[in-house]
Amino acid sequence: MAVDTRQGVPRMTSFAGTLTSASANGTQQTPVKITTRLMEKPLAAPKPRMAPLTDEQRAAILFRLRSQNRDERVAACHDLQRAAPDDDASEIDDELVPLLNDQGLFARWAAVDALKVWATADSIPALIKSLLDPEHSVRWAALDALGALQDERAAEPMARRLDSEDRGFVEPALKKLGPAAEPAVIPSLQDPAWETRMAVCHVLQEVGTRKSIPALEALSKDSNAIVVGAARDAWNAIKQRN
């Protein structure tokens, strides 16, 4: 069995054996060999086409976002998630941002997902505050949105969540954030938790530059073998890119 140290799962497994069946007519043996391999890249689902809102649709959604009925507000957010943003997103943002403080979990969650599509530069600070939402589903949605929006202001607040229960969602979000994540995560290569050090190596494997190499080389003497392997993989990936 070969193990992928970056993901902590088997890269390849192999089993060889013999199936034996006995009956009144005798014994029959059938050789069996099973091999599994980890996919290098997951199959990407086709992205649905997003159509821009008509004037009538925009007016209806704005009306529902302002509704006193929470279900109407949530439904309006869902409609925005499926619509292509236009040049005048600020009007939509002005209605979505207050929903990030809604008392209802589903309203906050839906607003974050809608802002992933409609966010402007002015709404990024509000999304960053959602990284501290009491509900994990809202925090995870905010991480995903901020990673996709690639605003460098989110880098350090996202990196601070590496040493939390959200680590598994922080890592892919920082990868999506891109090069802006590098300076924010390098200090965490010295984090006491080996899981955090490993996660940072994984991020740098995707987005790191030669600026990360000294800190990664220092991990060659890390007390945890998984971290040593992850640092080596990141170091090699950076060398190949640069």
Secondary structure, DSSP 8 states (H G I E B T S, - for coil): -EEETTTTEEEEEEEEEEEEEEETTEEEEEEEEEEEE--SS---------EE--HHHHHHHHHHHT-S-HHHHHHHHHHHHTEE--S--HHHHHHHHHHTT-SSHHHHHHHHHHHHHH--GGGHHHHHHGGG-SSHHHHHHHHHHHHHHT-GGGHHHHHGGGGSTTHHHHHHHHHHH-TTHHHHHGGGGG-S-HHHHHHHHHHHHHH--GGGHHHHHHGGG-S-HHHHHHHHHHHHHHHHH-
